[in-house]
Amino acid sequence: MRKEYLTVENIVGPLMLVEDVRGVAYAEIAEILMPDGSVRHGQVLEVHEDKALVQVFEGTSGLTPGAARVKFLGKGLQIGLSPDIVGRMFDGFGRTIDGGPPVIPERYADVNGVPINPEARDYPTEFIQTGISTIDVLNTLVRGQKLPIFSAAGLPHPRLAAQIARQARVLKTGEQFAVVFAAMGITFEESDFFMREFEKTGALERAVLFINLANDPPIERIAVPKLALTAAEYLAYELGMHILVILTDMTNYCEALREISAARKEVPSRRGYPGYLYTDLSMIYERAGRIKGRGGSITQMPILSMPEDDKTHPIPDLTGYITEGQILLSRPLFNEGIYPPVDVLPSLSRLKDRGTGEGKTREDHAGVMNQLYAAYARGRSAKEIAVVLGESALSETDRLYVQFSGRFEREFIAQGEGENREIAAALDLGWRLLGMLPKGELKRIKEAYIEKYYPGA
Amino acid sequence: MNERKARGEIVKVSGPLVVARGLGDTRMYEMVRVGEMGLYGEVIEIRGDRFSIQVYEETGGIGPGQPVSPTGAPLTVDLGPGLIASIFDGVQRPLDRLKAEYGDFVVRGADAPSIDRGRKWHFTPRRKRGDRVAAGDILGVIPETPVIEHRVMVPPGWEGTIASIAEGDYAVEEPVAVIGTAGGERPLTLLVKWPVRTPRPVARRLAPVEPLVTGQRVLDTLFPIVKGGTACVPGPFGSGKTVVQHQLAKWADADLIVYVGCGERGNEMTEVLIEFPELADPRSGRPLIERTVLVANTSNMPVAAREASVFTGITMAEYYRDMGYSVALMADSTSRWAEAMREMSGRLEEMPGEEGFPAYLASRLASFYERAGRSVCLGSDGREGSLSVIGAVSPPGGDLSEPVVQATLRVVKVFWGLDDKLAGQRHFPAINWLSSYSLYGDAVDRTCGEKVNRYWAKNRQEAMAILKREAELEELVRLVGMDALSAQDRLLLEAAKMIREDFLHQNAYDPVDTYTSLPKQFRILRLILGFYHWAYGAIAAGAELDEILRLPVRDEISRAKGVPEEEVEALDRLAERARAAVEGLKPSGERS
């Protein structure tokens, strides 16, 4: 029988200080028995002699020093795992909330995970076709990658993420695929949108959902990505499934982290976020990957909203330093009615070079990608000059580039929400647009491919 | 390590920081074993009887009352044959052997000797019995890899007469020689230990002069680094820091590379592990891994070990420098290292400096970079070694005014500023030619003027002048439009564009373009500048600019960087063709 403490001393924000404890360890989980018989959970953030600082997942409202009984469980936060978790829905503490029976676990796993030995990692090279040209051609996603969507309030990131989850496939068949979906502090409507999307395509039966809505306790959000990734690791590395993890919205997660940091009176770094935000985020994002000799993979697609559309805000900034690229959504494009409004120039996939080319996509892929980028960048800057000085100030070639970039936005970037463009078709479309430019302008493509693919060649 | 009796007790645990009491005479920076699991930690603060310890592994499950025991030694690394081609974590645990013993994940408490204790190495003596030797003298050699000869040195502080020495196969802990010193006979093993926070001594330091050739055109030609120099590569995410670092690790003409992945992506280290055994060193033709030591403390590995990783790396680098090699160390990224310091400092409740970084940030960074240099090594043969350090910096939001960049710029001599805009235009390496600088330019001009071509410096200066003028003209074009420019100015803009696109732009993933030798760099740039001069002359003689720009030979110039190294002479013939084509456009009376 574990000891119960009645010695809650201070309560500050989401934290409480328990005194006169013995044998309590760092990161241990505590159960808090409320006077009305309900149970809350907490985790030890710091132990100092006989004092334990506990963060309460469900929040501290209604807690009174002296009235709550605290029991330390002698273990860290764990999740029960079994193949039956597929198709189920859990809350931010890992309890089922879909009305079904509880999952009977085969085993428990610590949610913090253990870093993959770099020596054991397998480099991601398998091309994932999402059917979205701005991703497939320009920012190629590969299995085991972590590629976030940088979005902002009012932009259609849920639609894009759902379309990717619906269309993503590897040019091989017969593999087990599942989605792990972690919602942190999003609205009911947004979560409901994803549910309906998954349901429509039958993905719900092969999805594991962890839901913490905007009105759920914010501190619970801290555990959600860790629970989700522990489930994903189990499915990928033990059951050999290919997992796409969607984490939305990471901004809410970081804000919960900041709340705890502020309550602990830690020295803040940028914008009040704790100095360890980078380390904390990397413990989440680095759990994507593949392991040599194991069948499965974890591909991560975190979604975050940039406050004030600002890419240099600490959350997108630190995320970009950890993830292998980013898909940036653009408000001006969205306002022009272009879906998906992917801002091509600052978007990037770092692993594209290993996932593209002959045998994976097509031999001319790299050249087409670089040329489209360069041409679009030139068209855009020429357009800016034209805005100031008028179209007449442009050279003939620059005018061609302006036309090119306009068509590129309307025909290449834009596509229907239900449109699943095959990679070959997308590359051909790229060539049709590049055909607007004289051959001599195509400096980023090998001559042999220009001969082969240039329209009319 | 001699275990002492003192046994402390944990009083506080807060993340990677553990406070203990009762550790008696344990010293600053001494290693201790923490908790029932015996996790390694290092003492970083002592206040009376309270010892603050940074722990190199996750501290979940550790609590007050658990034991702490000192090891009696500071954080040291193993030095000896077997380091090359290995991959270590931040405290020099060998990741390949950890994988073999503990599986695919780095679990807590995992431990294995850094250097394989069982492997035998063939030792050939270079000195004989009765020779008088002092610190740094080479006693014998071991073929560590086909490209690196491991030189077994008399450790710093030793002096005496060789009592015995013999050729044979030895494991690293077996003595290969016995030295009779003033303090008695001391056996000398291949394995030596060295505390990571103490620089290894040299006889004398020298000013660095010889260029470190990287094969990257923008670096070698415009902003060169020298053997023994220091450089930093700051840039926002996505600007290509890691690709630059990888390119340097692949192609820099150092004898040995130490690559420290400090708080960065796991997949990037995997990429190195996959590529380096396959890629051949352009000079020796052997796999690059045979001259590479890897330290990988990825961002999700414990933060305290990240703090130690750069010291672990540089100590190994110094060890090979002491043998007389030119060593280059890449640290990616020093910002993550600084952040690890900030995290520990915050947990120690120290008074913060700028942006929460500790007040000693600048001095720590300086003491790290200052371990670079060209020096005369210890030992009677007066051999020279060099250690170049190239640190990536990841400033938040790409803001170069932040403390880590600013503190770094005060100590490094070369600044390769990566630019978000260039990266957005897919101009790689996205090194901004207007803001970057190298303080080694003069030294390199002298050397390259002798070794490559006497016009090396002139070429470089002219290219820089054109690029600077381009920036000014672009301002003007933005205001008044292209039409307002003279034909000469428009030609200059075209020349600048050629320099940017046909020379500075370099594709790291193209098998030919990824590396360019100095003679080829010189030829391409001379070709472009030549074209500019001839065209300038032709315009003065009445030729039309637009006709010059339409010349098909320009396409050939733009593909000059794709000419294989063996065929560089083709570039001279191309220059002749270009000249003839341009001159052919002069109005007939003017042709020479």
Interface residues (C-beta under 8 A of the other chain):
Chain A: R22 G23 V24 A25 Y26 A27 E28 L45 E46 V47 H48 E49 D50 K75 G76 D110 N112 V114 P115 I116 N117 P118 E119 A120 R121 D122 Y123 P124 G144 Q145 Y237 E266 V267 P268 S269 R270 G275 Y276 Y278 T279 S282 M283 E286 R287 G289 I291 K292 R294 K311 T312 H313 P314 D317 L318 G320 Y321 I322 E324 G325 Q326 L345 P346 L348 R350 L351 D353 A366 N370 Y373 A374 A377 R378 I385 V388 L389 A393 L394 S395 G440 K443 R444 E447
Chain B: V11 K12 V13 S14 G15 V19 E58 T59 G60 G61 I62 G63 P64 G65 Q66 I87 L95 D96 L98 K99 G103 D104 F105 V106 V107 R108 P236 F237 G238 G261 G263 R265 G266 N267 M269 T270 E271 L273 I274 A296 T298 S299 N300 M301 V303 R336 E339 A340 R342 E343 G346 P352 E355 G356 S394 P396 G397 G398 D399 D420 A423 G424 Q425 R426 V477 R478 V480 G481 M482 D483 E501 Y509 D555 S558 R559
